[in-house]
Amino acid sequence: MDIFEGISTKLDVREFRPEAVPSETKQSVLEAARMTGTGLNTQHWRFILVEGRDHLRKLAEDSTSGMWVEGAGFAIIVLTNPKYSFHLIDAGRVAQNMQLAAWNRGVASGLFTGIREKELRNDFGIPKELNVTIVVGFGYPARKLTDGKKNRVPLGQLVYYGKYGTTA
Ligand SMILES: Cc1cc2nc3c(=O)[nH]c(=O)nc-3n(C[C@H](O)[C@H](O)[C@H](O)COP(=O)(O)O)c2cc1C
């Protein structure tokens, strides 16, 4: 898939078909994560691959805004090191790359940030020095995604030319 096409057709999905995602696709998503750049190339992040309905249910129970992850094919918990001021930027970049790598193989995804921190750390053995930054859930979308139909404001409201406030 062309990269721009991937960006423009990808939607965040929260309902998935029950069919399993091949492990080759999961590896491709993890490789996309590994290939993503970090500030100062620190590569401070760590990823927990969550598979199996019971573990995904546990992950859902530990969330406040991602209960839908119970129905995902798999999920990845993105941990970053808050000692780096840019760690949240790194997390956003890696989440998007993983989502695009998945979408390239027809696998949709959604993400959430609302977690019950104490419970999630305990259930997944997460050390205190790492921040639980994003959880991404992946799977085949339950419904056909309507290509390009995104709820976005037009560029005219977003872009200034040369100086803030100058519109073309
Ligand atoms: C920083 C960030 C935090 C988000 N947190 C959540 C979340 O907690 N739960 C959730 O279901 N979606 C979450 N989302 C997904 C957004 O709701 C979604 O990206 C947005 O609605 C656009 O979706 P679309 O690309 O399908 O149009 C988050 C997205 C971002 C970028």
The ligand as an ORCA input file, in Angstrom:
! r2SCAN-3c Opt
* xyz 0 1
  C      -3.235     10.786     22.157
  C      -4.449      9.960     21.817
  C      -5.188      9.380     22.833
  C      -6.300      8.589     22.524
  N      -6.971      7.974     23.534
  C      -7.996      7.152     23.230
  C      -8.635      6.411     24.266
  O      -8.270      6.514     25.436
  N      -9.646      5.564     23.917
  C     -10.046      5.419     22.610
  O     -10.942      4.607     22.361
  N      -9.456      6.128     21.606
  C      -8.443      6.972     21.894
  N      -7.819      7.656     20.884
  C      -8.277      7.548     19.489
  C      -8.943      8.837     18.978
  O     -10.229      8.945     19.513
  C      -8.950      8.798     17.448
  O      -7.616      8.836     16.995
  C      -9.702      9.975     16.838
  O     -11.056      9.950     17.226
  C      -9.636      9.941     15.321
  O     -10.112      8.726     14.867
  P     -10.199      8.402     13.290
  O      -8.792      8.445     12.743
  O     -10.808      7.016     13.214
  O     -11.061      9.447     12.652
  C      -6.698      8.433     21.173
  C      -5.928      9.033     20.157
  C      -4.814      9.763     20.467
  C      -3.999     10.363     19.330
*
